[in-house]
Amino acid sequence: MNGMLKKMPPMSLDQFWNTAEKIFPNLTWIFNNTWQLV
């Protein structure tokens, strides 16, 4: 996860989530459920 974030262009975390949620409306749900598996 951290490695993936480092490859991305610099942007604030808020901007990242706003953009990501537009592309993946269920990203937060997926992330929350995946996080529980880790």
PQR file of N, CA, C, O and H, with PARSE charges and radii, in Angstrom:
ATOM      1  N   MET A   1       0.831  -1.196   0.000 -0.4000 1.5000
ATOM      2  CA  MET A   1       0.000   0.000   0.000 -0.0000 2.0000
ATOM      3  C   MET A   1       0.866   1.247   0.000  0.5500 1.7000
ATOM      4  O   MET A   1       0.673   2.141  -0.824 -0.5500 1.4000
ATOM      5  N   ASN A   2       1.824   1.311   0.923 -0.4000 1.5000
ATOM      6  CA  ASN A   2       2.706   2.475   0.992 -0.0000 2.0000
ATOM      7  C   ASN A   2       3.504   2.640  -0.294  0.5500 1.7000
ATOM      8  O   ASN A   2       3.691   3.759  -0.771 -0.5500 1.4000
ATOM      9  H   ASN A   2       1.981   0.585   1.593  0.4000 1.0000
ATOM     10  N   GLY A   3       3.977   1.524  -0.859 -0.4000 1.5000
ATOM     11  CA  GLY A   3       4.738   1.577  -2.101 -0.0000 2.0000
ATOM     12  C   GLY A   3       3.907   2.151  -3.239  0.5500 1.7000
ATOM     13  O   GLY A   3       4.415   2.905  -4.068 -0.5500 1.4000
ATOM     14  H   GLY A   3       3.825   0.615  -0.471  0.4000 1.0000
ATOM     15  N   MET A   4       2.626   1.790  -3.275 -0.4000 1.5000
ATOM     16  CA  MET A   4       1.742   2.288  -4.312 -0.0000 2.0000
ATOM     17  C   MET A   4       1.565   3.796  -4.178  0.5500 1.7000
ATOM     18  O   MET A   4       1.577   4.524  -5.171 -0.5500 1.4000
ATOM     19  H   MET A   4       2.213   1.177  -2.601  0.4000 1.0000
ATOM     20  N   LEU A   5       1.400   4.260  -2.933 -0.4000 1.5000
ATOM     21  CA  LEU A   5       1.194   5.685  -2.708 -0.0000 2.0000
ATOM     22  C   LEU A   5       2.421   6.494  -3.092  0.5500 1.7000
ATOM     23  O   LEU A   5       2.297   7.611  -3.594 -0.5500 1.4000
ATOM     24  H   LEU A   5       1.390   3.669  -2.126  0.4000 1.0000
ATOM     25  N   LYS A   6       3.614   5.934  -2.858 -0.4000 1.5000
ATOM     26  CA  LYS A   6       4.841   6.662  -3.167 -0.0000 2.0000
ATOM     27  C   LYS A   6       5.011   6.878  -4.670  0.5500 1.7000
ATOM     28  O   LYS A   6       5.655   7.842  -5.084 -0.5500 1.4000
ATOM     29  H   LYS A   6       3.714   5.026  -2.450  0.4000 1.0000
ATOM     30  N   LYS A   7       4.443   5.994  -5.490 -0.4000 1.5000
ATOM     31  CA  LYS A   7       4.581   6.118  -6.937 -0.0000 2.0000
ATOM     32  C   LYS A   7       3.639   7.164  -7.515  0.5500 1.7000
ATOM     33  O   LYS A   7       3.795   7.586  -8.661 -0.5500 1.4000
ATOM     34  H   LYS A   7       3.920   5.211  -5.154  0.4000 1.0000
ATOM     35  N   MET A   8       2.655   7.583  -6.712 -0.4000 1.5000
ATOM     36  CA  MET A   8       1.665   8.525  -7.204 -0.0000 2.0000
ATOM     37  C   MET A   8       2.221   9.954  -7.168  0.5500 1.7000
ATOM     38  O   MET A   8       3.086  10.263  -6.349 -0.5500 1.4000
ATOM     39  H   MET A   8       2.528   7.241  -5.781  0.4000 1.0000
ATOM     40  N   PRO A   9       1.723  10.825  -8.057 -0.5600 1.5000
ATOM     41  CA  PRO A   9       2.144  12.228  -8.016  0.2800 2.0000
ATOM     42  C   PRO A   9       1.729  12.860  -6.700  0.5500 1.7000
ATOM     43  O   PRO A   9       0.709  12.477  -6.126 -0.5500 1.4000
ATOM     44  N   PRO A  10       2.500  13.822  -6.212 -0.5600 1.5000
ATOM     45  CA  PRO A  10       2.204  14.439  -4.917  0.2800 2.0000
ATOM     46  C   PRO A  10       0.823  15.096  -4.927  0.5500 1.7000
ATOM     47  O   PRO A  10       0.526  15.913  -5.799 -0.5500 1.4000
ATOM     48  N   MET A  11       0.008  14.749  -3.986 -0.4000 1.5000
ATOM     49  CA  MET A  11      -1.279  15.413  -3.797 -0.0000 2.0000
ATOM     50  C   MET A  11      -1.709  15.160  -2.363  0.5500 1.7000
ATOM     51  O   MET A  11      -1.249  14.215  -1.723 -0.5500 1.4000
ATOM     52  H   MET A  11       0.248  14.085  -3.278  0.4000 1.0000
ATOM     53  N   SER A  12      -2.587  16.003  -1.869 -0.4000 1.5000
ATOM     54  CA  SER A  12      -3.037  15.820  -0.499 -0.0000 2.0000
ATOM     55  C   SER A  12      -3.896  14.568  -0.404  0.5500 1.7000
ATOM     56  O   SER A  12      -4.478  14.124  -1.394 -0.5500 1.4000
ATOM     57  H   SER A  12      -2.961  16.771  -2.389  0.4000 1.0000
ATOM     58  N   LEU A  13      -3.969  14.011   0.781 -0.4000 1.5000
ATOM     59  CA  LEU A  13      -4.747  12.796   0.979 -0.0000 2.0000
ATOM     60  C   LEU A  13      -6.222  13.057   0.699  0.5500 1.7000
ATOM     61  O   LEU A  13      -6.924  12.182   0.192 -0.5500 1.4000
ATOM     62  H   LEU A  13      -3.497  14.371   1.586  0.4000 1.0000
ATOM     63  N   ASP A  14      -6.687  14.248   1.025 -0.4000 1.5000
ATOM     64  CA  ASP A  14      -8.080  14.593   0.741 -0.0000 2.0000
ATOM     65  C   ASP A  14      -8.346  14.583  -0.754  0.5500 1.7000
ATOM     66  O   ASP A  14      -9.363  14.061  -1.211 -0.5500 1.4000
ATOM     67  H   ASP A  14      -6.116  14.958   1.437  0.4000 1.0000
ATOM     68  N   GLN A  15      -7.422  15.164  -1.513 -0.4000 1.5000
ATOM     69  CA  GLN A  15      -7.576  15.173  -2.964 -0.0000 2.0000
ATOM     70  C   GLN A  15      -7.554  13.759  -3.512  0.5500 1.7000
ATOM     71  O   GLN A  15      -8.313  13.419  -4.419 -0.5500 1.4000
ATOM     72  H   GLN A  15      -6.596  15.588  -1.142  0.4000 1.0000
ATOM     73  N   PHE A  16      -6.668  12.932  -2.946 -0.4000 1.5000
ATOM     74  CA  PHE A  16      -6.554  11.550  -3.385 -0.0000 2.0000
ATOM     75  C   PHE A  16      -7.871  10.815  -3.182  0.5500 1.7000
ATOM     76  O   PHE A  16      -8.362  10.150  -4.094 -0.5500 1.4000
ATOM     77  H   PHE A  16      -6.051  13.208  -2.208  0.4000 1.0000
ATOM     78  N   TRP A  17      -8.447  10.933  -1.980 -0.4000 1.5000
ATOM     79  CA  TRP A  17      -9.693  10.225  -1.690 -0.0000 2.0000
ATOM     80  C   TRP A  17     -10.846  10.785  -2.504  0.5500 1.7000
ATOM     81  O   TRP A  17     -11.686  10.021  -2.979 -0.5500 1.4000
ATOM     82  H   TRP A  17      -8.048  11.473  -1.239  0.4000 1.0000
ATOM     83  N   ASN A  18     -10.907  12.098  -2.676 -0.4000 1.5000
ATOM     84  CA  ASN A  18     -11.978  12.687  -3.483 -0.0000 2.0000
ATOM     85  C   ASN A  18     -11.921  12.167  -4.910  0.5500 1.7000
ATOM     86  O   ASN A  18     -12.949  11.830  -5.498 -0.5500 1.4000
ATOM     87  H   ASN A  18     -10.225  12.718  -2.289  0.4000 1.0000
ATOM     88  N   THR A  19     -10.714  12.102  -5.466 -0.4000 1.5000
ATOM     89  CA  THR A  19     -10.546  11.603  -6.822 -0.0000 2.0000
ATOM     90  C   THR A  19     -10.849  10.116  -6.890  0.5500 1.7000
ATOM     91  O   THR A  19     -11.554   9.652  -7.787 -0.5500 1.4000
ATOM     92  H   THR A  19      -9.879  12.376  -4.989  0.4000 1.0000
ATOM     93  N   ALA A  20     -10.305   9.370  -5.926 -0.4000 1.5000
ATOM     94  CA  ALA A  20     -10.485   7.922  -5.927 -0.0000 2.0000
ATOM     95  C   ALA A  20     -11.952   7.547  -5.777  0.5500 1.7000
ATOM     96  O   ALA A  20     -12.419   6.614  -6.429 -0.5500 1.4000
ATOM     97  H   ALA A  20      -9.733   9.746  -5.198  0.4000 1.0000
ATOM     98  N   GLU A  21     -12.683   8.260  -4.929 -0.4000 1.5000
ATOM     99  CA  GLU A  21     -14.083   7.921  -4.700 -0.0000 2.0000
ATOM    100  C   GLU A  21     -14.943   8.251  -5.908  0.5500 1.7000
ATOM    101  O   GLU A  21     -16.003   7.652  -6.091 -0.5500 1.4000
ATOM    102  H   GLU A  21     -12.303   9.018  -4.399  0.4000 1.0000
ATOM    103  N   LYS A  22     -14.504   9.196  -6.737 -0.4000 1.5000
ATOM    104  CA  LYS A  22     -15.219   9.477  -7.978 -0.0000 2.0000
ATOM    105  C   LYS A  22     -15.037   8.317  -8.954  0.5500 1.7000
ATOM    106  O   LYS A  22     -15.959   7.942  -9.678 -0.5500 1.4000
ATOM    107  H   LYS A  22     -13.643   9.682  -6.588  0.4000 1.0000
ATOM    108  N   ILE A  23     -13.815   7.752  -8.955 -0.4000 1.5000
ATOM    109  CA  ILE A  23     -13.509   6.654  -9.861 -0.0000 2.0000
ATOM    110  C   ILE A  23     -14.057   5.340  -9.306  0.5500 1.7000
ATOM    111  O   ILE A  23     -14.628   4.530 -10.036 -0.5500 1.4000
ATOM    112  H   ILE A  23     -13.066   8.057  -8.367  0.4000 1.0000
ATOM    113  N   PHE A  24     -13.871   5.150  -8.002 -0.4000 1.5000
ATOM    114  CA  PHE A  24     -14.313   3.920  -7.354 -0.0000 2.0000
ATOM    115  C   PHE A  24     -15.264   4.270  -6.204  0.5500 1.7000
ATOM    116  O   PHE A  24     -14.818   4.452  -5.071 -0.5500 1.4000
ATOM    117  H   PHE A  24     -13.407   5.808  -7.410  0.4000 1.0000
ATOM    118  N   PRO A  25     -16.567   4.364  -6.482 -0.5600 1.5000
ATOM    119  CA  PRO A  25     -17.527   4.770  -5.443  0.2800 2.0000
ATOM    120  C   PRO A  25     -17.487   3.863  -4.221  0.5500 1.7000
ATOM    121  O   PRO A  25     -17.824   4.299  -3.120 -0.5500 1.4000
ATOM    122  N   ASN A  26     -17.080   2.610  -4.395 -0.4000 1.5000
ATOM    123  CA  ASN A  26     -17.067   1.671  -3.283 -0.0000 2.0000
ATOM    124  C   ASN A  26     -15.684   1.525  -2.669  0.5500 1.7000
ATOM    125  O   ASN A  26     -15.453   0.621  -1.866 -0.5500 1.4000
ATOM    126  H   ASN A  26     -16.806   2.256  -5.289  0.4000 1.0000
ATOM    127  N   LEU A  27     -14.754   2.415  -3.044 -0.4000 1.5000
ATOM    128  CA  LEU A  27     -13.367   2.259  -2.607 -0.0000 2.0000
ATOM    129  C   LEU A  27     -13.251   2.287  -1.085  0.5500 1.7000
ATOM    130  O   LEU A  27     -12.522   1.485  -0.501 -0.5500 1.4000
ATOM    131  H   LEU A  27     -14.942   3.149  -3.697  0.4000 1.0000
ATOM    132  N   THR A  28     -13.964   3.202  -0.449 -0.4000 1.5000
ATOM    133  CA  THR A  28     -13.896   3.289   1.011 -0.0000 2.0000
ATOM    134  C   THR A  28     -14.393   1.991   1.638  0.5500 1.7000
ATOM    135  O   THR A  28     -13.793   1.484   2.586 -0.5500 1.4000
ATOM    136  H   THR A  28     -14.556   3.853  -0.924  0.4000 1.0000
ATOM    137  N   TRP A  29     -15.486   1.459   1.110 -0.4000 1.5000
ATOM    138  CA  TRP A  29     -16.035   0.203   1.645 -0.0000 2.0000
ATOM    139  C   TRP A  29     -15.042  -0.933   1.450  0.5500 1.7000
ATOM    140  O   TRP A  29     -14.796  -1.724   2.360 -0.5500 1.4000
ATOM    141  H   TRP A  29     -15.973   1.870   0.340  0.4000 1.0000
ATOM    142  N   ILE A  30     -14.476  -1.000   0.247 -0.4000 1.5000
ATOM    143  CA  ILE A  30     -13.495  -2.051  -0.049 -0.0000 2.0000
ATOM    144  C   ILE A  30     -12.278  -1.901   0.854  0.5500 1.7000
ATOM    145  O   ILE A  30     -11.781  -2.882   1.405 -0.5500 1.4000
ATOM    146  H   ILE A  30     -14.676  -0.357  -0.492  0.4000 1.0000
ATOM    147  N   PHE A  31     -11.804  -0.677   1.001 -0.4000 1.5000
ATOM    148  CA  PHE A  31     -10.627  -0.423   1.828 -0.0000 2.0000
ATOM    149  C   PHE A  31     -10.892  -0.831   3.271  0.5500 1.7000
ATOM    150  O   PHE A  31     -10.061  -1.489   3.898 -0.5500 1.4000
ATOM    151  H   PHE A  31     -12.208   0.120   0.553  0.4000 1.0000
ATOM    152  N   ASN A  32     -12.041  -0.443   3.794 -0.4000 1.5000
ATOM    153  CA  ASN A  32     -12.381  -0.766   5.183 -0.0000 2.0000
ATOM    154  C   ASN A  32     -12.460  -2.272   5.384  0.5500 1.7000
ATOM    155  O   ASN A  32     -11.996  -2.788   6.400 -0.5500 1.4000
ATOM    156  H   ASN A  32     -12.716   0.091   3.285  0.4000 1.0000
ATOM    157  N   ASN A  33     -13.042  -2.977   4.429 -0.4000 1.5000
ATOM    158  CA  ASN A  33     -13.173  -4.420   4.568 -0.0000 2.0000
ATOM    159  C   ASN A  33     -11.839  -5.127   4.358  0.5500 1.7000
ATOM    160  O   ASN A  33     -11.559  -6.136   5.006 -0.5500 1.4000
ATOM    161  H   ASN A  33     -13.420  -2.557   3.603  0.4000 1.0000
ATOM    162  N   THR A  34     -11.015  -4.599   3.455 -0.4000 1.5000
ATOM    163  CA  THR A  34      -9.703  -5.196   3.227 -0.0000 2.0000
ATOM    164  C   THR A  34      -8.806  -4.968   4.444  0.5500 1.7000
ATOM    165  O   THR A  34      -8.045  -5.849   4.845 -0.5500 1.4000
ATOM    166  H   THR A  34     -11.242  -3.780   2.929  0.4000 1.0000
ATOM    167  N   TRP A  35      -8.908  -3.778   5.020 -0.4000 1.5000
ATOM    168  CA  TRP A  35      -8.091  -3.421   6.180 -0.0000 2.0000
ATOM    169  C   TRP A  35      -8.325  -4.409   7.319  0.5500 1.7000
ATOM    170  O   TRP A  35      -7.398  -4.728   8.063 -0.5500 1.4000
ATOM    171  H   TRP A  35      -9.526  -3.063   4.695  0.4000 1.0000
ATOM    172  N   GLN A  36      -9.557  -4.894   7.459 -0.4000 1.5000
ATOM    173  CA  GLN A  36      -9.885  -5.829   8.530 -0.0000 2.0000
ATOM    174  C   GLN A  36      -9.202  -7.182   8.306  0.5500 1.7000
ATOM    175  O   GLN A  36      -8.968  -7.932   9.253 -0.5500 1.4000
ATOM    176  H   GLN A  36     -10.310  -4.635   6.855  0.4000 1.0000
ATOM    177  N   LEU A  37      -8.887  -7.482   7.051 -0.4000 1.5000
ATOM    178  CA  LEU A  37      -8.258  -8.760   6.744 -0.0000 2.0000
ATOM    179  C   LEU A  37      -6.761  -8.739   7.010  0.5500 1.7000
ATOM    180  O   LEU A  37      -6.140  -9.784   7.207 -0.5500 1.4000
ATOM    181  H   LEU A  37      -9.077  -6.872   6.281  0.4000 1.0000
ATOM    182  N   VAL A  38      -6.190  -7.546   7.015 -0.4000 1.5000
ATOM    183  CA  VAL A  38      -4.734  -7.435   7.192 -0.0000 2.0000
ATOM    184  C   VAL A  38      -4.352  -7.739   8.640  0.5500 1.7000
ATOM    185  O   VAL A  38      -3.172  -7.697   8.989 -0.5500 1.4000
ATOM    186  H   VAL A  38      -6.695  -6.698   6.855  0.4000 1.0000
TER
END
